[in-house]
Amino acid sequence: MAVGKGVDDSSSSAPEVGSSDPSQPILPTVLHMIEDNTLHFKNDDSEYGQRLHSGFLVLKENMDKVTTLSEALRKEAHLYDFDENTPGNGFRSFNNIVHQAVVSVFTLCKHVCTGRDSLLFRKGHYVREVEAWGQTLASLVVLLEYIDYVLLPRCEEGNLLSGTGSSPNELMSMLNSVPQYSFYGRCCAFHYVPSLRKILKYLNICLSAFSEVYYADGSSFMQRTKNTVMLGSRYVVDAELRSRRIVDVVQYSSVEFIKTFWSVADTDIMTQVPGIVGPSLAVQQVVVVPCEEQQIMKVDGTATVVIPPPHSHIKACPITCHLLSSKMHEGMVGRKPGEKEAKGVGVAPPSDCLLIHCHGGGFVTQSTKAQEVFLREWAASIGVPILSIDYSLAPEAPYPRPLEEVLTVYCWVLSNLKILGCTGKKIVLTGDSAGGNLITGLTIKCLELGLRPPDGLFLAYTPFMFELVPSPARLLAVMDPMLPLGFALRCLKAYAGVPSQQVSRATTPGDSSQPAPSQVASSPTTPSMATPSQAMPSTASNMSTTSESNGLPNETPAARTVGQSKAISDTQSDTESFVEVSESDVKDAELMVKSPSFHSEPGSDTLTTVSLTSEASKLEESTRNSNGSGDQKPEEKEERSRRYVTEFLEKYVLDSRTDKQGRKVPILRTGSEESEQEDETVLYEAPGVGAGITARLGRARDAVVSGISAGLTSFGLRRKESVSSPTSPVKPGPAEENSKRQSVSQILLGKNNISRRNSRCSLMEEFTGVELLNDHYLSPLTAPKEILAKFPPCVILTVEYDFCLDDGVTMAKTLKSLGVPVTLDILHQLPHGFLSLSMVSQDAHMGCKRSVRHIRQLLGLDDTPGSPTAADAAAAAASNNATDKVT
């Protein structure tokens, strides 16, 4: 049985664009006011008067084109809906955007008509407003022409993703052909609910100012703070300057910039806000899942499935999870046996239900702490424990590492339900955006391996198809202030991008952790060594099957049954060994450069970094001047570099020490004996209060000299790891965990700004020679039908202007056709990621309450008419219906 829902069960008041265009009643009035204003300013000889006259002429021309194209699209949009009770798809969304544009132009024309004869009429302001809306309508014309003439004929038989055979360059070219400036200036977020427009505008101001500071020269935190304030004020008052900056950032910034900007939500200050203003919880416990082999009995009891530990791309390390609960349940971790009261909170019996959550963030950023803003609301309103997984992030840990970790945690949960305070009668998986993709892939894995599948899935604005091809909803990201198209594509590339002609991503030779000899090397969790078509059979007899070519293993399964052969041949060429060493050296160097000890602390003197940078620049310049034409032999260049470095460091070098390899390396005497007495086995070193700039300078130069002395071929920089390092199996305490979070100053002072500027490139350049992996764990829509038919009941929650809207509609239609109980809920005028805005917007908060109701239904928790949850759901429905009405 399939259930489809729009805004609400009784959403009859939602706009039905398929049957009638809601902008039609006011369109004649808008056109009449545009003509009236055009005639009024025709005889105005002032500069602003003539610009208003020209602006209204352009507005009239583009309004006619937009409404004509929208009318043609409206006649076909209803063919792509999930069902008649759930109107929504990318075509409809563009029709609704045109409607919102008509309403906004109506408001603008009304203000001009009523105030143009007043002495207080601000001509300059309205000139810029009229011109901005003329440009916005012109951009909509370009998008609608492409949709009408290219996408609509391509999407046959109601399939929104029929264009998957087109070239990825088509999407890039389309992006470059659309004038995007108007969507991020004065007309920013015009199509969203009014309560979010100012918030999204403020977000754009922050993005613009942050990008200036991120790429600016100078490393002083105070200097960058001053620049932030000054540039922020400019972007507040100058919408055109702000729009140009944002488009430039979206087009050219690297994924590192995206990670850095979004990580601001993960700083100490931001992560403490939900605990202050959000609901209080009885349990907030860090749970560290060991990175080890998991043995789980199949559902049919015929065999035990062995899941290898996560090992792709990065070192094996425990997986941090967060347990949130509004009640202390019997047996829950952190509670002593026999304890009846915990801090005044009664102990409840074990819960029958458990939520497992994966956070969003484009696979590259965010964490549970950053999403506590709505997880607290869920825990308090639903009343069951929530286990949220902090999986590893790309690009350091790309696919399939996050999926491996999520599978490991899920299997560990099945074996340790008691310490989570639940019986496991019902387990529901929830995820938003990237997290929804992970839990969908996890469900496919469980069904293929014969493990217990979840009892329900709640998927919020989730991508179900990893394809760099145009679709109606994909183009919505061109005007999305929360998830611009350039950001979305770079996140997909960081997570699943591979060189062209490579069909799978193998575990890189530089991986520092490989499967133990007693384990099979790779798994469907690691399609790294398996093509999508070679999925893991669910029968035990076929689990250990490998195909061989020329005597070498070509494919290894991801999981095995107990008693299977544990031997696997290990073949690596000399080239692979070389790559392994060089990648390891590079990773060590990057860790050192990014470590807080390499940079000055917030508020302290930055001479350490500045001195090294400035002197290095001088040496580089002198080397270039002395080399002249640059026709020297490599040996001579290396010798010259060594000589210049030696001359530069001699004036600081007053002593030497012997390293682990027995080599003498120069060090700077710091005035204390800490360098001489330094113990290489120390796990943690707290900086002394009296350690001044000289000591920090000495340690930084000592590390650089050690690397240079190693031969200038590998940057042998090392840093000490604290006891609570991510690779430690010891569970970090609250204080230690907080200390790992970056402050705003550390984010701004993070990386050398020269390398930041050099990392900028256009989307076309970045995706040259790059493809996305074609894998049904990444793109669940391509999974075998017999697997999708076994899916548990699903709720797909998406929004009207979402980059992933067509993915959600297509997934819901696919599951419905296979007989899977599915609910599709499309919320109007909310952005992608609205759950994270539930504290600052009433409409987003109502959407969060809506998600609570869906999760309770998946868990089988009835909402009585008088319960708070039922009241919240009714309020959410009323709010959504109210926003759909045209005033």
PAZAZA-595709 format. One record per residue (C-alpha): x, y, z; residue in three letters. Coordinates in steps of 0.2 Angstrom, whole numbers, padded with zeros to 4 digits, always signed. Each point is the difference from the previous one (the first is absolute). Layout:
XYZALA ...
END
This chain:
+0000+0000+0000MET +0007+0017-0005ALA -0005+0016+0008VAL +0004+0017-0008GLY -0002+0016+0009LYS +0003+0018-0004GLY +0001+0014+0013VAL -0012-0009+0011ASP -0013-0014-0001ASP -0013+0014-0002SER +0010+0011-0011SER -0014+0004-0012SER +0005+0019+0001SER +0017-0003-0007ALA +0003+0008-0017PRO -0004-0011-0014GLU +0011+0006-0014VAL -0004-0014-0011GLY -0019+0005-0001SER +0002+0019+0001SER +0013+0013+0002ASP -0001+0009+0016PRO +0008+0015-0007SER -0013+0003-0014GLN -0012+0010+0011PRO +0013+0013+0004ILE +0009+0000-0017LEU -0011+0012-0009PRO +0002+0012+0014THR +0019-0002+0000VAL +0001+0004-0018LEU -0012+0015+0001HIS +0011+0007+0014MET +0016-0003-0010ILE -0007+0010-0015GLU -0007+0014+0012ASP +0018+0002+0008ASN +0008+0000-0018THR -0011+0014-0006LEU +0002+0010+0016HIS +0019+0000-0001PHE +0001+0002-0018LYS +0000+0019+0001ASN +0012+0000+0015ASP +0016+0008-0006ASP +0010-0004+0015SER +0013-0015+0000GLU -0010-0010+0012TYR -0016+0004-0009GLY +0007-0007-0017GLN +0007-0015+0009ARG -0017-0004+0007LEU -0008+0002-0017HIS +0012-0012-0008SER -0001-0012+0015GLY -0018-0001-0001PHE +0001-0003-0019LEU +0012-0015+0003VAL -0011-0006+0014LEU -0015+0000-0011LYS +0009-0010-0014GLU +0007-0013+0012ASN -0016-0002+0009MET -0009-0004-0016ASP +0013-0013-0005LYS +0000-0008+0018VAL -0019-0002+0001THR +0000-0007-0018THR +0013-0013+0004LEU -0008-0004+0017SER -0017-0003-0008GLU +0008-0013-0012ALA +0008-0009+0014LEU -0015+0000+0011ARG -0010-0010-0012LYS +0013-0015+0001GLU +0006+0002+0019ALA -0014-0011+0007HIS +0005-0015-0010LEU +0016-0002+0011TYR -0009+0001+0017ASP +0001-0014+0013PHE -0019-0001+0000ASP -0014+0012-0001GLU +0000+0003+0019ASN +0019+0004+0000THR +0003+0014-0013PRO +0018+0003-0002GLY +0015-0002-0011ASN +0014+0011-0008GLY -0012+0007-0014PHE -0013+0005+0013ARG +0013+0008+0010SER +0005+0012-0014PHE -0018+0004-0003ASN -0002+0005+0018ASN +0016+0010-0001ILE -0007+0010-0014VAL -0016+0002+0011HIS +0011+0007+0014GLN +0009+0012-0012ALA -0017+0007-0006VAL -0005+0003+0017VAL +0016+0009+0005SER -0001+0011-0016VAL -0018+0004+0004PHE +0005+0006+0018THR +0015+0010-0008LEU -0012+0008-0013CYS -0013+0004+0013LYS +0013+0009+0011HIS +0006+0010-0015VAL -0017+0005-0005CYS -0005+0006+0017THR +0016+0009+0004GLY +0006+0007-0016ARG -0008+0017+0002ASP +0006+0002+0018SER +0015+0012+0005LEU +0007-0015+0010LEU +0000-0012-0015PHE +0017-0008-0001ARG +0003-0001-0019LYS +0018-0007+0002GLY -0006-0014+0011HIS -0014-0005-0012TYR +0011+0001-0015VAL +0011-0013+0007ARG -0015-0011+0005GLU -0009+0001-0017VAL +0017-0004-0009GLU +0003-0014+0011ALA -0017-0008-0003TRP +0002+0003-0019GLY +0017-0010+0001GLN -0009-0014+0011THR -0013-0002-0013LEU +0012-0001-0014ALA +0010-0014+0009SER -0017-0009+0003LEU -0003+0001-0019VAL +0017-0008-0003VAL -0004-0014+0012LEU -0018-0003-0006LEU +0005+0000-0019GLU +0012-0014+0004TYR -0013-0010+0010ILE -0013+0002-0013ASP +0010-0003-0015TYR +0013-0013+0007VAL -0005-0008+0016LEU -0019-0002-0003LEU +0002-0010-0016PRO +0014-0010+0007ARG -0010-0005+0016CYS -0012-0013-0008GLU -0014-0010+0008GLU +0001+0010+0017GLY +0018-0004+0003ASN +0008+0015+0008LEU +0018-0007-0002LEU -0001-0006-0018SER +0015+0011-0005GLY +0013-0011+0009THR +0007-0004-0017GLY +0006+0018-0003SER +0017+0006+0002SER +0005+0008+0017PRO +0007+0015-0009ASN -0018+0004-0005GLU -0004+0005+0018LEU +0016+0010+0002MET -0003+0009-0016SER -0018+0004+0005MET +0006+0006+0017LEU +0012+0012-0009ASN -0013+0007-0012SER -0012+0005+0013VAL +0002+0018+0007PRO +0000-0004+0019GLN +0004+0016+0008TYR -0018+0006+0002SER -0004-0016+0010PHE +0013+0005+0014TYR -0003+0019+0000GLY -0016+0010+0004ARG -0011-0015-0006CYS +0009-0013+0011CYS -0012-0013+0007ALA -0016+0008-0007PHE -0008-0017-0002HIS +0002-0006+0018TYR -0011+0004+0015VAL +0001+0018+0006PRO +0007-0006+0017SER +0015-0007-0009LEU +0004+0013-0012ARG +0010+0012+0012LYS +0009-0015+0007ILE +0006-0007-0017LEU +0005+0018-0004LYS +0010+0001+0015TYR +0008-0017-0004LEU +0005+0007-0017ASN +0008+0015+0009ILE +0010-0011+0011CYS +0005-0011-0015LEU +0007+0015-0009SER +0009+0008+0014ALA +0007-0017+0005PHE +0007-0003-0017SER +0009+0016+0000GLU +0008-0004+0016VAL +0004-0018-0005TYR +0009+0005-0015TYR +0008+0017+0007ALA +0018+0003+0003ASP +0006+0002+0018GLY +0000-0013+0014SER -0005+0010+0015SER -0016-0005+0008PHE -0004+0017+0005MET +0004+0007-0017GLN -0012-0013-0008ARG -0013+0004+0013THR +0001+0018-0005LYS -0002-0004-0018ASN -0015-0011+0003THR -0009+0015+0009VAL +0005+0012-0014MET -0004-0011-0014LEU -0016-0006+0008GLY -0007+0017+0001SER +0004+0003-0018ARG -0010-0016-0005TYR -0014+0005+0011VAL -0003+0017-0010VAL +0005-0005-0017ASP -0010-0014-0007ALA +0008+0000-0017GLU +0017-0002+0007LEU -0006-0014+0011ARG -0008-0009-0015SER +0016+0001-0010ARG +0010-0007+0014ARG -0011-0014+0003ILE -0001-0006-0018VAL +0019+0001-0001ASP +0002-0010+0016VAL -0013-0013-0006VAL +0009-0002-0017GLN +0018+0000+0006TYR +0002-0005+0018SER +0007-0017+0005SER -0008-0013+0011VAL +0012+0005+0013GLU -0008+0017+0001PHE -0017-0008+0001ILE +0005-0011+0014LYS +0008+0015+0009THR -0015+0011-0001PHE -0013-0014+0005TRP +0011-0005+0014SER -0004+0017+0009VAL -0016-0009+0006ALA +0011-0013+0008ASP +0010+0013+0011THR -0001+0000+0019ASP -0012+0015+0001ILE -0012-0007-0013MET -0001-0017+0007THR -0004+0006+0017GLN -0015+0010-0006VAL -0012-0014-0002PRO +0003-0006+0018GLY -0004+0018+0006ILE -0016+0003-0009VAL -0006-0017-0005GLY -0008-0014+0010PRO +0010-0007+0014SER +0004-0019-0001LEU +0003-0012+0013ALA +0014-0009-0010VAL +0013+0007-0011GLN +0013-0013-0001GLN +0015-0003-0012VAL +0001-0018-0005VAL +0016-0006-0009VAL -0003-0015-0011VAL +0016-0010-0002PRO +0007-0002-0018CYS +0000-0019+0000GLU -0008-0015-0009GLU -0018-0002+0004GLN -0009-0017-0001GLN -0019+0000-0002ILE -0012-0015-0002MET -0010+0001-0016LYS -0019+0003+0002VAL -0004-0018-0005ASP +0013-0007+0012GLY +0010-0010-0013THR +0017+0008+0002ALA +0009+0014+0008THR +0006+0014-0010VAL +0017+0008+0003VAL +0002+0018-0004ILE +0018+0006-0001PRO +0004+0016+0009PRO +0001+0016-0010PRO +0017+0002-0008HIS -0002+0010-0016SER +0010+0016-0003HIS +0005+0004+0018ILE +0006-0008+0016LYS -0011-0011+0009ALA -0007+0010+0015CYS -0015-0002+0012PRO -0017+0008-0006ILE -0007+0013+0011THR -0018+0000+0002CYS -0012+0011+0012HIS -0014-0008+0010LEU -0014+0013+0003LEU -0015-0004+0011SER -0014+0009+0009SER +0000-0014+0013LYS +0012-0011+0009MET -0004-0017-0005HIS +0005-0016+0009GLU +0017-0007-0005GLY +0004+0016-0010MET +0019+0004-0001VAL +0006+0011+0013GLY -0012-0006+0013ARG +0007-0011+0014LYS -0008-0017+0003PRO -0014+0001+0013GLY -0001+0019+0000GLU -0018+0006+0002LYS +0003+0018-0002GLU +0011+0010-0010ALA +0001+0019+0003LYS -0018+0000+0006GLY -0006-0008-0016VAL -0009-0017+0002GLY +0006-0015-0009VAL -0013-0006-0013ALA +0000-0018-0007PRO +0009-0004-0016PRO -0008+0008-0015SER -0007-0011-0013ASP +0005+0012-0014CYS +0017+0007-0005LEU +0004+0014-0013LEU +0017-0001-0009ILE +0004+0016-0009HIS +0013+0006-0013CYS +0003+0018-0001HIS +0001+0010-0017GLY +0013+0012-0006GLY +0004-0005-0018GLY +0011-0014+0007PHE +0014+0013+0003VAL -0006+0009+0016THR -0012+0001+0015GLN -0001-0012+0015SER -0013-0005+0013THR +0004+0015+0011LYS -0004+0012-0015ALA -0017-0008-0002GLN -0005-0001+0018GLU -0011+0014-0004VAL -0013-0012-0006PHE +0006-0016+0007LEU -0004+0007+0017ARG -0018+0004-0006GLU -0002-0018-0007TRP +0007-0008+0016ALA -0012+0010+0011ALA -0016-0002-0011SER +0002-0018-0005ILE +0006-0006+0017GLY +0012-0014-0007VAL +0019-0001+0001PRO +0009+0007-0015ILE +0017-0006-0005LEU +0008+0012-0013SER +0016-0005-0009ILE +0015+0011-0003ASP +0007-0009-0016TYR +0016+0006-0008SER -0001+0013-0013LEU +0006+0003-0017ALA +0012+0005-0009PRO +0011-0009+0013GLU -0012-0014+0002ALA -0010-0002-0017PRO -0011-0014-0005TYR -0001-0014+0006PRO +0007+0005+0017ARG -0016+0008+0007PRO -0011-0014-0005LEU +0013-0013+0007GLU -0001+0009+0017GLU -0019+0002+0000VAL -0002-0019-0003LEU +0012-0004+0014THR -0009+0011+0012VAL -0017-0008-0005TYR +0007-0018+0002CYS +0007+0006+0017TRP -0017+0007+0005VAL -0008-0017-0004LEU +0012-0008+0012SER -0001+0013+0014ASN -0018+0006+0001LEU +0000-0002+0019LYS +0013+0014+0004ILE -0010+0012-0011LEU -0015-0002+0011GLY -0011-0009-0012CYS -0006-0017-0005THR +0001+0002-0019GLY -0018-0005-0004LYS +0000+0014-0012LYS +0015+0009-0008ILE -0003+0015-0012VAL +0014+0008-0010LEU -0001+0018-0003THR +0011+0012-0010GLY +0000+0016-0009ASP +0008+0005-0016SER +0017-0010-0001ALA -0005-0010+0016GLY -0016-0006-0009GLY +0010-0006-0014ASN +0011-0010+0012LEU -0014-0009+0009ILE -0008-0004-0016THR +0016-0008-0006GLY +0001-0009+0017LEU -0017-0007-0002THR +0005-0007-0017ILE +0015-0008+0008LYS -0010-0008+0014CYS -0012-0008-0013LEU +0014-0006-0011GLU +0009-0008+0015LEU -0015-0007+0008GLY +0001+0010+0016LEU -0014+0007+0009ARG -0006+0015-0009PRO -0007+0016+0008PRO -0018+0001+0004ASP -0003+0017-0008GLY +0010+0013-0009LEU -0002+0019+0002PHE +0009+0009-0015LEU +0000+0019+0000ALA +0005+0009-0016TYR +0011-0015-0005THR +0010-0002-0017PRO -0004-0017-0007PHE +0009+0002-0017MET +0018+0005-0001PHE +0000+0007-0018GLU +0008+0016-0007LEU -0015+0003-0012VAL -0013+0013-0001PRO -0018-0003+0007SER -0013+0013+0004PRO +0004-0001+0019ALA +0019+0001-0003ARG -0002+0017-0008LEU -0009+0006+0016LEU +0017+0001+0008ALA +0005+0014-0011VAL -0010+0011+0011MET +0002-0009+0017ASP +0009+0010+0013PRO +0001-0015+0012MET +0007-0012-0013LEU +0007+0008-0016PRO +0002-0011-0014LEU +0019+0002+0000GLY +0001-0005+0018PHE -0011-0015-0003ALA +0011-0006-0015LEU +0016+0002+0009ARG -0006-0010+0015CYS -0006-0014-0011LEU +0017+0000-0009LYS +0010+0000+0017ALA -0010-0015+0006TYR -0002-0011-0016ALA +0010+0008-0014GLY +0013-0011-0009VAL +0010+0002-0016PRO -0009-0003-0016SER -0001-0018-0006GLN +0002-0006+0018GLN -0016-0010+0005VAL +0005-0003+0019SER +0010+0008+0013ARG +0013-0012+0007ALA +0007+0002+0017THR +0015+0011-0003THR +0017-0007+0002PRO +0004+0013+0013GLY -0013-0006+0012ASP +0008-0002+0017SER -0012-0014+0005SER -0003-0016-0010GLN -0012-0014+0004PRO +0008-0013+0011ALA +0006-0016-0008PRO -0015-0009+0008SER -0012+0011-0009GLN -0005+0002-0017VAL +0007+0015-0008ALA -0015+0010-0006SER -0018+0000+0001SER -0016+0008-0008PRO +0003+0012+0014THR +0015+0004-0011THR -0005-0001-0017PRO +0018+0006-0001SER +0004-0017-0007MET -0016-0005-0007ALA -0010+0006-0015THR -0018+0004+0003PRO -0007-0015-0009SER +0010-0012+0010GLN -0010+0003+0016ALA +0001-0012+0015MET -0011-0015-0002PRO -0011-0003+0016SER +0003-0019+0000THR +0014-0006+0010ALA +0006-0012-0013SER +0004+0014-0012ASN +0007+0013+0012MET +0019-0005-0002SER -0001-0001-0019THR +0015+0009-0009THR +0004+0001-0018SER +0017-0002-0006GLU +0010+0006-0015SER +0017-0004-0005ASN +0002-0009+0017GLY -0004+0015+0011LEU -0015+0004+0010PRO -0011+0012-0009ASN -0014+0002+0012GLU -0002-0002+0019THR -0017+0000+0009PRO -0003+0012+0014ALA -0007-0012+0013ALA +0003-0019+0003ARG -0008-0014+0010THR +0009-0008+0014VAL +0010-0015-0006GLY +0004+0007-0017GLN +0018+0001-0006SER +0010+0014+0008LYS +0014+0000-0012ALA +0002+0013-0013ILE +0014+0004-0011SER +0008+0017+0001ASP +0008+0007-0015THR +0007+0017-0002GLN +0011+0007-0013SER +0015+0010+0003ASP -0009+0015-0006THR -0014-0003+0013GLU +0013-0001+0014SER +0008+0016-0006PHE -0017+0009+0000VAL -0004-0006+0017GLU +0016+0007+0007VAL -0002+0017-0008SER -0018+0002+0005GLU +0004-0004+0018SER +0013+0013+0000ASP -0012+0013-0008VAL -0013-0004+0013LYS +0012+0002+0014ASP +0005+0017-0007ALA -0018+0006-0001GLU -0004-0006+0017LEU +0015+0011+0007MET -0005+0015-0010VAL -0018-0001+0006LYS +0004-0004+0018SER -0002+0014+0013PRO +0018-0001+0006SER +0006+0005-0017PHE -0010+0016+0000HIS -0001+0013+0014SER -0015-0001+0012GLU -0014+0012-0001PRO +0005+0017+0008GLY +0018-0004+0001SER +0015+0007-0010ASP +0000-0007-0018THR +0019+0002-0003LEU +0002-0019-0001THR -0010-0001-0016THR +0004+0017-0007VAL +0019-0001+0002SER +0000-0017-0008LEU -0011+0005-0015THR +0010+0017-0003SER +0017-0008+0001GLU -0005-0014-0011ALA -0007+0012-0013SER +0017+0010+0000LYS +0009-0017-0002LEU -0011-0005-0015GLU +0002+0017-0008GLU +0019+0000+0002SER +0001-0017-0007THR -0010+0005-0015ARG +0011+0015-0003ASN +0016-0010+0002SER -0006-0014-0012ASN -0003+0011-0014GLY -0006-0009-0015SER -0004-0016+0011GLY +0011-0011-0011ASP +0010-0007+0015GLN +0001-0019+0004LYS -0012-0006+0013PRO +0015-0005+0011GLU +0007+0018-0001GLU -0017+0007+0004LYS -0002-0011+0015GLU +0017+0004+0006GLU -0003+0019-0002ARG -0016-0002+0010SER +0009-0009+0014ARG +0013+0013+0001ARG -0013+0015+0001TYR -0010-0010+0013VAL +0016-0003+0010THR +0006+0018-0001GLU -0017+0006+0006PHE -0001-0012+0015LEU +0018+0002+0006GLU -0003+0017+0008LYS -0014-0009+0011TYR +0009-0017+0002VAL +0010-0001+0017LEU -0001-0018+0003ASP -0004-0017-0007SER -0008-0016+0005ARG -0001-0018-0007THR -0016-0006-0007ASP -0007-0018+0000LYS +0010-0005-0016GLN +0016+0006+0009GLY +0002+0015-0011ARG +0006+0017+0007LYS -0013+0013-0003VAL +0002+0019+0005PRO -0013+0007+0012ILE -0003+0017+0007LEU +0005+0002+0019ARG -0016+0007+0008THR +0007+0005+0016GLY -0007-0015+0009SER +0004-0018+0001GLU -0016-0007-0007GLU +0007-0003-0017SER +0015-0010+0007GLU -0011-0010+0012GLN -0014-0003-0012GLU -0006-0018+0001ASP -0005-0007-0017GLU -0013-0012+0009THR -0010+0014+0008VAL -0018-0001-0005LEU -0006+0017+0005TYR +0010+0016+0003GLU -0009+0015+0008ALA +0007+0017-0005PRO +0008+0008+0015GLY -0006+0017+0006VAL +0018+0007-0001GLY +0003-0007-0017ALA +0003+0016-0011GLY +0001+0004-0018ILE +0018-0006+0000THR -0005-0018+0005ALA -0013-0001-0012ARG +0011+0007-0014LEU +0013-0013+0005GLY -0011-0015-0001ARG -0008+0005-0017ALA +0018+0003-0007ARG +0006-0016+0007ASP -0014-0010-0009ALA +0004+0009-0016VAL +0019-0003+0001VAL -0004-0019+0004SER -0010-0001-0016GLY +0014+0009-0010ILE +0013-0011+0007SER -0009-0015-0005ALA +0004+0004-0019GLY -0013+0013-0005LEU -0010-0015-0008THR -0012-0004+0014SER -0006+0014+0012PHE +0003-0010+0016GLY -0010+0010+0011LEU -0007-0008+0016ARG -0012+0005+0013ARG -0004-0008+0017LYS -0017-0007+0002GLU -0010+0003+0016SER -0007-0014+0010VAL -0017+0004-0007SER +0005-0001-0018SER -0012-0006-0013PRO +0010-0016-0002THR +0000-0004+0018SER -0012-0013+0006PRO -0002+0009+0016VAL -0017+0009+0002LYS +0004+0019+0001PRO -0008+0009+0014GLY -0011+0016-0002PRO +0014+0012+0003ALA +0012-0009-0012GLU -0014-0002-0014GLU -0003+0019+0001ASN +0018+0004-0001SER +0001-0008-0017LYS -0013+0011-0008ARG +0007+0015-0009GLN -0003+0018+0005SER -0004+0013-0013VAL +0018+0007+0001SER +0007-0018-0004GLN -0012-0001-0015ILE +0006+0017-0006LEU +0018-0003+0003LEU -0001-0018-0006GLY +0010-0001-0017LYS +0012+0010-0009ASN -0010+0013-0010ASN +0012-0002-0015ILE -0005-0019-0001SER -0018+0005+0002ARG +0001+0012-0015ARG +0009-0013-0010ASN -0014-0012+0003SER -0013+0010-0009ARG -0006-0006-0016CYS -0016+0000-0010SER -0012-0015+0000LEU +0004-0004-0018MET +0018-0001+0004GLU -0003-0010+0016GLU -0011-0013-0008PHE +0011-0002-0016THR +0005-0019+0000GLY -0011-0004+0015VAL -0015-0011+0001GLU -0011-0005+0015LEU +0000-0018+0005LEU -0015-0010-0007ASN -0005-0011+0015ASP -0017-0005+0006HIS +0006+0004+0018TYR +0003+0018-0005LEU -0015+0001-0012SER -0014-0011+0008PRO -0011+0003-0015LEU +0011-0012-0010THR -0001-0014+0013ALA -0007-0016-0006PRO -0019+0000+0001LYS -0001-0016+0010GLU +0010+0009+0014ILE -0010+0016-0001LEU -0016-0011+0002ALA +0006-0006+0017LYS +0001+0018+0007PHE -0008+0004+0016PRO -0014+0014+0002PRO +0008+0016-0006CYS -0004+0019+0003VAL +0009+0011-0013ILE -0001+0018+0006LEU +0006+0013-0013THR -0003+0018-0004VAL -0007+0009-0015GLU +0016+0009-0005TYR +0012-0014+0004ASP +0015-0005-0011PHE -0005-0018+0004CYS -0019+0002-0002LEU -0001-0011-0016ASP +0011-0013+0008ASP -0013-0002+0014GLY -0015+0000-0011VAL +0008-0013-0012THR +0005-0011+0015MET -0018+0001+0008ALA -0007-0005-0017LYS +0012-0014-0002THR -0004-0007+0017LEU -0019+0002-0002LYS +0001-0010-0016SER +0009-0014+0009LEU -0014+0000+0014GLY +0011+0008+0014VAL -0010+0011+0012PRO +0007+0017-0004VAL -0005+0018+0005THR +0005+0015-0010LEU -0001+0016+0009ASP +0005+0016-0009ILE +0001+0016+0010LEU -0003+0016-0008HIS +0012+0015-0001GLN +0013-0007+0012LEU +0018-0002-0005PRO +0011-0016+0000HIS +0007-0002+0018GLY -0015+0009+0008PHE +0002-0012+0015LEU +0015+0009+0005SER -0009+0017+0000LEU -0014-0006+0012SER +0006+0012+0014MET +0000+0016-0011VAL -0016-0003-0010SER -0017-0004+0005GLN -0004-0008-0017ASP +0015-0011+0001ALA -0004-0005+0018HIS -0017-0005-0006MET +0008-0011-0013GLY +0011-0008+0014CYS -0016-0004+0009LYS -0007-0007-0016ARG +0015-0012-0001SER -0003-0005+0018VAL -0018-0006-0004ARG +0007-0010-0015HIS +0013-0009+0011ILE -0013-0004+0014ARG -0011-0008-0014GLN +0015-0011-0005LEU +0003-0005+0018LEU -0019-0004+0002GLY -0002+0013+0014LEU -0018+0007-0002ASP -0003+0018+0002ASP -0016+0003+0010THR -0010+0016-0005PRO +0004+0008+0017GLY +0019-0004+0000SER +0013+0014-0003PRO +0006-0009-0015THR -0017+0000-0008ALA -0002+0018+0004ALA +0017+0004-0008ASP -0004-0009-0015ALA -0017+0009-0002ALA +0010+0017+0002ALA +0012-0006-0013ALA -0014-0004-0012ALA -0008+0017+0003ALA +0017+0009-0003SER +0003-0009-0016ASN -0017+0004-0007ASN +0001+0018+0005ALA +0016+0002-0010THR -0008-0007-0015ASP -0014+0013-0001LYS +0003+0016-0011VAL -0003+0016+0010THR 
END
